[in-house]
Amino acid sequence: MVFNMVLIIVLIICVVTDIRKRLIYNKVIFPALILSLILHLILNGWSGLAASLLGFLIGIGILLIPYFMGGIGAGDVKLLALIGALKGPLFVLNTSIYMALLGGVIAICILIFNGGAFSRLKYYFHWLYAKKSGLTVPLAMTKDSLKSTYPYGVAIAGGAILSIVGKAWIS
């Protein structure tokens, strides 16, 4: 129960700062991480601390490659690692599944409602028709379309909330 309360407080703070400033602050993540490790050691002993550290490592591992590729920020990686440290390995794995699904839905909504989405879709249909007809037309992607991002901390937090209230994918 105490871990859920800490998690929800941290998620609220991180979502607000991620939406407003596109940052997830270390001064929120690191104290919560230390508190998590101490509480796991006190309440669950060495096995609780080990599970917390394993969840932390799994949380880092899930988003490490997207971070190195430049697709996600370091704050997002640390937030998922904190979720793993607070709730353990299975919880962070379930959170990552919900996070990916929710992140995809958010990305699709941004593509649909962002200006120019329908003209790009029309262009892709013309490209497919040209491809079918044997013509080679380059699939043009503007640099702006490759740089559009959104605060992924929202998807991470939504995934964690869905893991708390929803059905576990991995048990």
PyMOL commands that set and color helices and strands:
alter all, ss='L'
color gray80, all
select helices_A, chain A and resi 2-21+26-68+74-87+89-113+117-132+143-147+153-165
alter helices_A, ss='H'
color red, helices_A
deselect
rebuild
show_as cartoon
